[in-house]
Amino acid sequence: MKRTQSGITLLGFVIVLAVVGLFAYVGMKLFPMYSEYYSVKTAMKGLSNEPGIASSDPRRIRDLFFRRLYISYAENVKEEHVKVTRVDEGWRMDVSYEVRKPLIANLDVVGKFDTSQVLSRAGPVD
């Protein structure tokens, strides 16, 4: 009775290692973009819990928002990406921005993020 070896070959191991490495590299490029988006959402949610925010003027709302983002090191959201409009409940804040990071050679990863939050007298409304 002849026994044969079973398992992965060196070439198979190198290929699996390359695929796992590629996914890890892409993940390292994507994680900061989504972490920043989470910071934007958290800042907007915290701003909606701010007392008296619905009666504030848009300039103060933007200032408070960017102060919260400064703490989180969010650098891709600029003044032109934030829009504050009056609604029945108070204010509606829309943030729409795009992040482009180089990946490999001439390939880029592009993330387009849009979120909004109503800043009302009654508290947070999604």
C-alpha positions, 0 to 999 in steps of 0.5 A, spaced: 500 500 500 503 506 497 501 512 501 501 519 497 503 526 500 497 530 501 497 538 502 499 544 499 505 545 495 510 551 496 507 554 489 500 553 492 502 556 498 505 562 495 499 564 491 494 563 497 499 568 501 499 573 495 492 573 495 491 574 502 496 580 502 493 583 496 486 583 500 490 586 506 493 591 502 486 593 499 483 593 506 489 598 509 487 603 504 479 602 505 479 602 512 481 610 513 476 612 508 471 608 512 473 610 519 473 617 517 466 616 514 464 613 521 467 620 524 463 624 520 456 620 522 458 620 529 460 628 529 453 629 526 449 625 531 453 628 537 451 635 534 444 633 533 444 631 541 447 638 542 442 643 546 439 648 542 442 646 536 435 647 532 435 655 534 442 656 532 445 659 525 448 655 520 455 658 521 455 656 528 452 649 526 458 648 521 463 651 526 461 646 531 461 640 526 468 642 524 470 642 531 468 635 532 471 633 526 478 636 528 478 632 534 477 625 529 483 627 524 478 627 519 481 631 513 477 630 507 471 633 509 471 641 507 467 647 508 464 646 501 462 639 502 457 641 508 450 644 506 445 646 512 438 647 510 432 649 514 426 644 515 420 644 519 423 641 525 430 645 525 436 644 520 438 639 515 445 637 515 448 634 508 455 632 508 457 629 501 464 628 499 469 623 495 476 620 497 481 618 492 487 614 494 492 611 490 492 603 490 497 600 485 501 603 479 495 607 476 489 604 479 486 608 485 480 607 490 475 612 490 470 612 496 463 616 495 460 618 501 453 621 503 450 622 509 444 627 512 442 628 519 436 632 521 438 637 527 431 638 531 428 641 537 426 634 539 433 631 538 436 626 533 432 624 527 434 619 522 
